[in-house]
């Protein structure tokens, strides 16, 4: 499957599990997570590269840590666009962004996957 499809599935799972883990997240229906993940993929594809370009000096000075703030903004934007999900506050969005970033690195790291298959 395509890398974007894997990310979409990962986002759906994170958005479905978030209300069970965090008190400040509410999800009206599990199908809302499908729409939220689709909007999040579109926001990450269309808006995030522009924000990364504009904030490149800050990102360089912070050694890339400012990209976590940009991911938080993308989650907050998705929250405003999708009606059935509610994430209360910046810090909760930042925590969800951190979880998504860590899961992307651990589960979808292309270099690690290539090394794993090359050895066997």
FENLINSUL-V851852 format. One record per backbone hydrogen bond with DSSP energy under -1.0 kcal/mol. NH is the residue of the N-H (numbers start at 1). CO is the residue of the C=O. E is the energy in kcal/mol with one decimal. If there is no record, write none. Layout:
<<NH:CO:E> <NH:CO:E>>
This chain:
<<6:2:-1.7> <7:3:-2.2> <8:4:-2.5> <9:5:-2.3> <10:6:-2.3> <11:7:-2.7> <12:8:-2.4> <13:9:-2.2> <14:10:-2.3> <15:11:-2.7> <16:12:-2.1> <17:13:-2.3> <18:14:-1.8> <21:17:-1.2> <22:18:-3.1> <26:86:-2.4> <28:84:-2.7> <32:29:-1.8> <35:31:-1.3> <36:32:-2.8> <37:33:-2.4> <38:34:-1.8> <39:35:-2.7> <40:36:-2.4> <41:37:-2.4> <42:38:-2.2> <43:39:-2.8> <44:40:-2.5> <45:41:-1.9> <46:42:-2.5> <47:43:-2.0> <48:43:-1.7> <51:47:-2.0> <52:48:-2.7> <53:49:-1.9> <54:50:-2.3> <55:51:-2.5> <56:53:-1.0> <59:55:-2.5> <60:56:-2.5> <61:57:-2.3> <62:58:-2.2> <63:60:-1.3> <64:59:-3.3> <65:62:-1.5> <67:64:-1.1> <68:65:-1.3> <70:66:-1.8> <71:67:-2.3> <72:68:-2.0> <73:69:-2.3> <74:70:-2.1> <75:71:-2.0> <76:72:-2.4> <77:73:-2.5> <78:74:-2.3> <79:75:-2.3> <80:76:-1.8> <81:77:-1.7> <82:78:-2.3> <86:26:-2.4> <88:24:-1.9> <93:89:-1.4> <94:90:-2.5> <95:91:-2.0> <96:92:-2.1> <97:93:-2.4> <98:94:-2.3> <99:95:-2.1> <100:96:-2.5> <101:97:-2.5> <102:98:-2.6> <103:99:-2.6> <104:100:-2.4> <105:101:-2.2> <106:102:-2.6> <107:103:-2.8> <108:104:-1.6> <113:109:-2.0> <114:110:-2.7> <115:111:-2.1> <116:112:-2.1> <117:113:-2.0> <118:114:-1.9> <119:115:-1.7>>
